[in-house]
């Protein structure tokens, strides 16, 4: 198929944020492939998990060495396009020597990598990043620390040498306080960190060592982080707060945040789309007088049957939220917009927005909301 080059460029440009559709197009018409590579390889993820960065091209987890072979056998130049890379170790593969060796060789080629996510890792981090020269801006990490000697952990050294690091997500499976003290000593320094995501125990250890303006708390893992010396000042500096929960957050969890986060401008609540979450009111919003943006979303990976069950509650849910948003506009003088997810993140315009002064709701893409406050 012979197509004018300007048409090829135009189509690719409009699909640059939709790598899955762009890949299908390249498989149908190879004329699009040469100019599409920079976008196809820009964001890549192996496996399926809620923590994967939004907008990644999802590769088949059962063919987890295909990319590594492609990069190491004559196509190493493709690695320069990779800006975001996520790898989810399947159960039992976290310490697989062959996979870890191939992954390390590929990571060494990704010299322009800025966003790295490693999930369910069952070996020390040094085995994967040895010889790598990238400078990360975003690092997401969920280790299985119980699977190796915590005394050999080198996470602190790696992260503190990433001088450009702006976002850090650390959620340990079955965390222990002593493990985290080894990984995050009081001397930790993350001067450029703007956004921190973690469970309560991780936040308790990390927040006093940095000054982020954005915090995401995985409340589903239990516990809280309030009883930490000098933490009050850190919370007062927060401008954005995301709460990841199963149902509506309990008052006992929210009240301390109301007392501390006086300058909050963005509040984001992410929970499972069930009836309790749909019908619960959100009076907590009115307790943040400087709030400008509110977001309500659902986890990025939700089974289709959950969505099918929730469909009957969606219209009532949106009407309830519209009524609440009107109240917020009246009582919060700085409040500008409220975003509510009403469809799966895989669907177009899966959020609606109620904006101050707008007569009707506005449908928006997940990408716009993700840019304001990412979630897991």
C-alpha positions in Angstrom: 0.0 0.0 0.0 1.5 3.3 -1.1 0.4 6.2 1.1 1.7 9.8 1.0 4.2 10.3 3.8 2.3 13.3 5.3 -0.8 11.0 5.8 1.4 8.4 7.5 2.9 11.1 9.8 -0.6 12.5 10.6 -2.2 9.1 11.5 0.8 8.1 13.7 0.8 11.5 15.5 -2.9 11.1 16.3 -2.4 7.6 17.6 0.8 8.3 19.6 -1.0 8.0 22.9 -2.8 4.7 21.9 0.0 2.2 21.4 -2.3 -0.8 21.2 -4.2 0.6 18.2 -1.0 1.9 16.6 0.4 -1.7 16.8 -2.6 -3.2 15.2 -2.3 -0.6 12.4 1.3 -1.5 11.9 0.4 -5.2 11.7 -2.2 -4.4 9.0 0.0 -2.0 7.0 3.8 -2.2 7.5 4.2 1.2 5.9 3.4 2.7 9.3 6.0 0.7 11.2 9.2 2.7 10.6 7.8 6.0 11.9 5.7 4.3 14.6 8.6 2.6 16.5 9.4 5.7 18.6 5.9 5.6 20.0 5.4 1.8 20.1 8.6 1.4 22.2 8.1 4.6 24.3 6.1 2.9 27.0 6.3 -0.8 27.5 4.9 -3.1 30.1 5.2 -6.9 30.6 2.3 -8.5 32.4 -1.0 -7.3 33.9 -1.2 -5.4 37.2 -3.0 -2.3 38.5 0.3 -0.6 39.2 1.4 -0.4 35.6 1.8 3.1 34.3 -1.1 4.4 32.2 -0.7 4.3 28.5 1.8 1.5 28.2 1.8 -1.0 25.4 1.0 -4.3 27.2 3.1 -7.2 26.0 2.1 -10.9 26.5 3.4 -12.0 29.9 3.8 -15.5 28.5 6.3 -14.3 26.0 8.4 -12.3 28.4 11.8 -12.8 26.6 10.6 -11.8 23.1 11.5 -8.1 23.6 14.8 -9.0 25.3 15.9 -11.2 22.4 14.8 -8.5 19.9 16.9 -5.9 21.7 20.0 -8.0 22.1 20.1 -9.5 18.6 20.6 -6.7 16.2 17.8 -4.3 17.3 19.6 -2.7 20.2 18.9 0.8 18.7 15.2 0.4 19.5 16.1 0.6 23.2 16.8 4.3 22.9 13.1 4.9 22.3 12.1 3.3 25.6 11.2 6.0 28.1 8.8 4.0 30.4 9.3 0.3 31.2 7.4 -1.9 33.6 8.0 -5.5 34.4 5.7 -7.6 36.6 7.3 -10.9 37.8 4.8 -13.7 37.7 4.5 -15.9 40.8 7.6 -18.0 41.1 9.6 -16.1 38.4 10.9 -13.3 40.7 14.2 -15.0 41.2 14.5 -16.8 37.8 18.1 -16.5 36.7 17.5 -16.6 33.0 14.8 -13.9 33.0 16.8 -11.7 35.4 19.9 -12.0 33.3 18.0 -11.1 30.1 16.2 -8.2 31.8 19.5 -6.8 33.1 21.0 -6.9 29.6 18.0 -5.1 28.2 18.0 -2.5 30.9 21.6 -1.7 30.2 20.6 -0.8 26.6 17.8 1.6 27.8 20.0 4.6 28.2 17.1 7.1 27.8 14.9 5.3 30.4 13.1 7.8 32.7 10.3 5.7 34.3 11.0 2.2 35.7 8.5 -0.1 37.4 9.5 -3.5 38.9 6.8 -5.5 40.7 7.0 -8.6 42.8 10.8 -8.8 42.6 12.2 -11.7 44.5 16.0 -10.9 44.2 18.1 -7.9 45.3 17.7 -4.9 43.0 21.4 -4.8 42.2 21.1 -8.0 40.1 18.8 -6.1 37.7 20.4 -2.7 37.5 24.1 -3.6 37.4 25.8 -1.7 34.6 22.8 0.5 33.9 23.4 4.2 33.2 19.9 5.6 33.0 18.8 8.5 35.2 15.3 7.9 36.5 12.6 10.5 37.1 10.0 7.9 38.2 10.7 4.6 40.1 8.0 2.2 41.2 9.0 -0.9 43.2 7.2 -3.7 45.1 9.8 -6.1 46.4 9.2 -9.5 48.0 11.7 -8.8 50.7 10.9 -12.0 52.7 12.5 -14.0 49.9 16.0 -12.8 50.5 18.3 -11.6 53.3 17.2 -8.1 54.2 20.8 -7.3 55.1 21.8 -7.4 51.5 19.3 -4.8 50.4 20.8 -2.0 48.2 17.7 -0.1 47.4 18.7 3.0 49.4 22.0 3.4 47.6 20.3 3.0 44.2 17.5 5.5 44.8 19.6 8.2 46.5 21.9 8.2 43.5 19.0 8.9 41.2 19.3 12.7 41.6 16.5 13.5 39.1 14.0 11.3 40.9 10.6 13.1 41.0 8.2 10.2 41.7 8.7 7.2 43.9 6.3 4.3 44.6 7.3 1.8 47.2 4.8 -0.9 48.4 6.3 -3.9 50.1 4.4 -7.2 50.3 3.9 -8.1 53.9 6.1 -5.3 55.2 8.0 -5.4 58.5 9.2 -2.3 60.3 12.8 -3.7 60.7 13.0 -4.3 56.9 12.0 -0.8 56.1 14.5 0.6 58.6 17.3 -1.2 56.7 16.0 0.0 53.3 15.2 3.6 54.3 17.6 4.8 57.0 17.1 8.3 58.5 19.9 9.6 56.3 17.9 9.1 53.1 17.9 12.2 51.0 15.5 12.7 48.0 15.8 16.4 47.3 13.8 16.5 44.1 11.0 14.1 45.1 7.6 15.6 44.3 5.3 12.6 44.6 5.4 9.7 47.0 3.2 6.6 46.8 3.2 3.9 49.5 1.4 2.0 52.3 1.3 3.5 55.8 4.5 1.9 56.9 6.5 3.1 53.9 5.1 6.6 54.2 6.0 6.6 57.9 9.6 5.9 57.0 10.0 7.9 53.9 8.0 11.1 54.4 10.3 12.6 57.1 13.2 12.2 54.7 11.8 14.2 51.8 9.5 17.1 51.0 7.0 16.0 48.4 4.0 18.1 47.5 2.0 15.1 46.4 1.2 11.9 48.4 -0.6 8.7 47.5 -1.6 6.4 50.4 -2.5 2.7 49.7 -5.0 2.5 52.6 -6.0 -1.0 51.6 -2.9 -2.4 53.3 -4.0 -1.2 56.7 -2.4 0.9 59.4 -1.8 4.7 59.5 1.3 6.9 59.5 0.3 9.8 61.8 2.3 9.1 64.9 5.6 10.2 63.5 7.7 13.1 64.9 7.9 16.2 62.7 5.3 14.8 60.3 2.8 17.6 60.8 4.9 20.1 58.9 5.4 17.6 56.0 1.6 17.2 55.7 1.0 20.9 55.7 3.2 21.2 52.6 1.0 18.8 50.6 -0.9 20.1 47.7 -2.2 16.8 46.3 -3.4 13.7 48.2 -4.7 10.4 46.7 -6.3 7.8 48.9 -6.5 4.2 47.6 -9.2 2.3 49.4 -11.8 -0.5 49.0 -14.9 1.5 50.1 -15.4 5.1 51.1 -12.6 6.2 53.6 -13.6 5.9 57.2 -13.9 9.1 59.2 -11.2 7.8 61.7 -8.8 7.7 58.8 -9.7 11.0 57.3 -9.9 13.2 60.4 -6.2 13.5 61.1 -5.6 14.5 57.4 -8.2 17.2 57.7 -6.3 18.6 60.7 -2.9 18.5 59.0 -3.4 19.1 55.3 -4.6 22.7 55.5 -3.2 23.8 52.1 -4.5 20.8 50.1 -5.6 21.7 46.5 -6.2 18.3 44.9 -8.0 15.5 46.7 -8.3 12.1 44.9 -10.2 9.1 46.2 -9.8 5.8 44.3 -11.9 2.8 45.3 -13.7 -0.3 44.1 -16.8 0.4 42.0 -19.4 -1.2 44.4 -22.7 0.0 45.7 -21.3 1.4 48.9 -18.7 3.5 47.0 -21.4 4.8 44.6 -24.0 5.9 47.2 -21.7 7.2 49.9 -21.6 11.0 50.2 -18.3 12.9 50.2 -18.7 15.5 53.0 -14.9 15.3 53.6 -14.4 17.5 50.6 -15.8 20.5 52.4 -13.2 20.3 55.1 -10.4 21.4 52.8 -11.1 25.2 52.2 -8.3 25.6 49.6 -9.4 22.6 47.5 -9.4 23.3 43.7 -9.8 19.8 42.2 -11.5 16.6 43.3 -11.1 13.2 41.5 -12.9 10.0 42.1 -11.5 7.0 40.2 -11.4 3.2 40.3 -8.4 0.9 40.2 -6.8 0.6 36.8 -7.4 -3.2 36.7 -11.0 -4.2 37.3 -12.7 -7.4 36.3 -15.3 -6.9 33.6 -18.0 -8.6 35.6 -17.6 -6.0 38.3 -18.3 -3.3 35.7 -21.3 -5.3 34.5 -22.7 -5.4 38.0 -22.1 -1.7 38.6 -23.8 -0.5 35.4 -27.2 -0.1 37.1 -25.8 2.2 39.8 -23.8 4.5 37.4 -26.6 7.0 36.4 -27.7 7.5 40.0 -24.0 7.8 41.0 -23.4 10.6 38.5 -26.5 12.5 39.5 -25.5 12.3 43.2 -22.0 13.6 42.3 -23.5 16.4 40.2 -25.5 17.5 43.2 -22.5 17.4 45.5 -20.3 19.3 43.0 -22.8 22.1 43.0 -22.6 22.4 46.8 -18.8 22.4 46.5 -18.9 25.3 44.0 -21.1 27.3 46.4 -19.1 26.7 49.6 -15.5 26.4 48.4 -14.5 29.6 46.7 -11.3 28.2 45.1 -13.0 25.0 43.8 -12.8 24.6 40.0 -13.5 21.1 38.8 -14.6 17.6 39.9 -13.7 14.5 37.9 -15.7 11.2 38.2 -14.9 7.9 36.5 -17.9 6.3 35.0 -16.4 3.7 32.6 -13.5 1.3 32.5 -10.2 3.1 32.0 -9.8 1.1 28.7 -12.8 3.0 27.2 -12.7 6.5 25.6 -13.7 9.5 27.7 -14.2 7.3 30.8 -14.4 10.4 33.1 -16.9 13.1 33.4 -16.0 16.6 34.6 -18.2 19.1 36.4 -16.5 22.5 35.9 -17.4 25.8 37.7 -19.6 27.8 35.4 -20.1 25.0 32.8 -23.8 24.3 32.2 -23.3 20.6 31.4 -20.9 17.8 32.3 -17.8 17.4 30.1 -16.5 13.9 29.1 -12.7 13.7 29.3 -10.0 11.1 28.6 -8.3 9.2 31.4 -5.0 10.6 30.2 -6.0 14.1 31.3 -6.9 13.0 34.8 -3.8 10.8 35.1 -1.7 13.8 34.4 -3.2 15.6 37.4 -3.1 12.7 39.9 -2.0 9.1 38.9 -3.5 6.2 40.7 -2.9 2.4 41.1 
